[in-house]
Amino acid sequence: MQTETHHFQQLIEIFNRCFADSLNTRLIKGDEEPIYLPADELIPYHRIVFAHGYYASALHEISHWCIAGASRRLQVDFGYWYCPDGRDAPTQQRFEQVEIRPQALEWLFCVAADFPFNVSCDNLSGDCEPDRIAFQGRVHHQVMDYLSRGTPRRAGRFIGALQSFYHTRPLTPALFRHPADPAAFSAQNNQ
């Protein structure tokens, strides 16, 4: 999803201003699936490659980078476990567990950029039906934790840059509603 006020090139510029020099990392529009590539003998900088110019994909991939420690940032895709779409129930549960923190950061980024957030269970052809509401509840809980305890340093810097660029207000718990929250339901119906 992309809106008239949100273009992937804006994210590239914002991200690269924050981190191209200080952490030798650049955000790159890709034509395939997203991937993180550390610097190598051919390209002297780290690359966060997001899918097909999708604004939401860029935010999601940045969230993974913000969580990855220094040694993980020297590995392709941070050396993380990933199982593609088509997961069974136990594998889906494991996938969701490792996605809570990145998707919570992604939600913070979306609100900082005034861009809609959609939690992703990412299992369209799996043999189980993920519980989106329950998963979003776990992501929401992590958002509240980040708001009370603070985000990883790189995430905080990126949030500040997004807020400055999009002229958004400070992040508060009231800006993050869980869909099962009756206040969120009534606010949605009153729009």
Solvent accessible surface area in square Angstrom, and as a share of the most:
residue,aa,sasa,rsa
1,M,126,0.56
2,Q,76,0.34
3,T,48,0.28
4,E,181,0.81
5,T,90,0.52
6,H,10,0.04
7,H,79,0.35
8,F,34,0.14
9,Q,76,0.34
10,Q,41,0.18
11,L,0,0.00
12,I,23,0.12
13,E,82,0.37
14,I,2,0.01
15,F,0,0.00
16,N,36,0.18
17,R,165,0.60
18,C,13,0.08
19,F,1,0.00
20,A,19,0.14
21,D,145,0.75
22,S,66,0.42
23,L,61,0.30
24,N,60,0.31
25,T,1,0.01
26,R,92,0.34
27,L,2,0.01
28,I,57,0.29
29,K,85,0.36
30,G,8,0.08
31,D,100,0.52
32,E,127,0.57
33,E,133,0.60
34,P,40,0.25
35,I,56,0.29
36,Y,3,0.01
37,L,49,0.24
38,P,20,0.12
39,A,36,0.28
40,D,69,0.36
41,E,164,0.73
42,L,153,0.76
43,I,58,0.30
44,P,101,0.64
45,Y,45,0.17
46,H,29,0.13
47,R,23,0.08
48,I,2,0.01
49,V,20,0.12
50,F,0,0.00
51,A,10,0.08
52,H,85,0.38
53,G,7,0.07
54,Y,113,0.43
55,Y,0,0.00
56,A,34,0.26
57,S,19,0.12
58,A,0,0.00
59,L,0,0.00
60,H,36,0.16
61,E,25,0.11
62,I,0,0.00
63,S,0,0.00
64,H,27,0.12
65,W,0,0.00
66,C,1,0.01
67,I,32,0.16
68,A,1,0.01
69,G,38,0.37
70,A,70,0.54
71,S,79,0.51
72,R,92,0.34
73,R,38,0.14
74,L,122,0.61
75,Q,79,0.35
76,V,85,0.49
77,D,59,0.30
78,F,7,0.03
79,G,40,0.38
80,Y,73,0.28
81,W,81,0.28
82,Y,130,0.50
83,C,38,0.23
84,P,84,0.53
85,D,57,0.30
86,G,42,0.41
87,R,3,0.01
88,D,63,0.33
89,A,57,0.44
90,P,96,0.60
91,T,33,0.19
92,Q,6,0.02
93,Q,133,0.59
94,R,131,0.48
95,F,6,0.03
96,E,12,0.05
97,Q,118,0.52
98,V,77,0.44
99,E,10,0.04
100,I,18,0.09
101,R,114,0.42
102,P,5,0.03
103,Q,2,0.01
104,A,0,0.00
105,L,0,0.00
106,E,13,0.06
107,W,15,0.05
108,L,0,0.00
109,F,0,0.00
110,C,2,0.01
111,V,33,0.19
112,A,0,0.00
113,A,0,0.00
114,D,104,0.54
115,F,11,0.05
116,P,62,0.39
117,F,31,0.13
118,N,100,0.51
119,V,3,0.02
120,S,49,0.32
121,C,8,0.05
122,D,56,0.29
123,N,8,0.04
124,L,172,0.86
125,S,86,0.55
126,G,21,0.20
127,D,118,0.61
128,C,31,0.19
129,E,159,0.71
130,P,24,0.15
131,D,87,0.45
132,R,113,0.41
133,I,83,0.42
134,A,39,0.31
135,F,0,0.00
136,Q,25,0.11
137,G,21,0.21
138,R,97,0.35
139,V,0,0.00
140,H,35,0.16
141,H,134,0.60
142,Q,31,0.14
143,V,0,0.00
144,M,50,0.22
145,D,41,0.21
146,Y,16,0.06
147,L,49,0.24
148,S,91,0.58
149,R,200,0.73
150,G,41,0.40
151,T,41,0.24
152,P,37,0.23
153,R,217,0.79
154,R,40,0.14
155,A,0,0.00
156,G,33,0.32
157,R,117,0.43
158,F,0,0.00
159,I,14,0.07
160,G,35,0.34
161,A,24,0.18
162,L,0,0.00
163,Q,37,0.16
164,S,79,0.51
165,F,77,0.32
166,Y,35,0.13
167,H,164,0.73
168,T,34,0.19
169,R,159,0.58
170,P,101,0.63
171,L,32,0.16
172,T,60,0.35
173,P,79,0.50
174,A,68,0.52
175,L,44,0.22
176,F,3,0.01
177,R,110,0.40
178,H,28,0.12
179,P,54,0.34
180,A,66,0.52
181,D,42,0.22
182,P,108,0.68
183,A,43,0.34
184,A,12,0.09
185,F,124,0.52
186,S,54,0.35
187,A,51,0.39
188,Q,129,0.57
189,N,94,0.48
190,N,126,0.65
191,Q,184,0.82
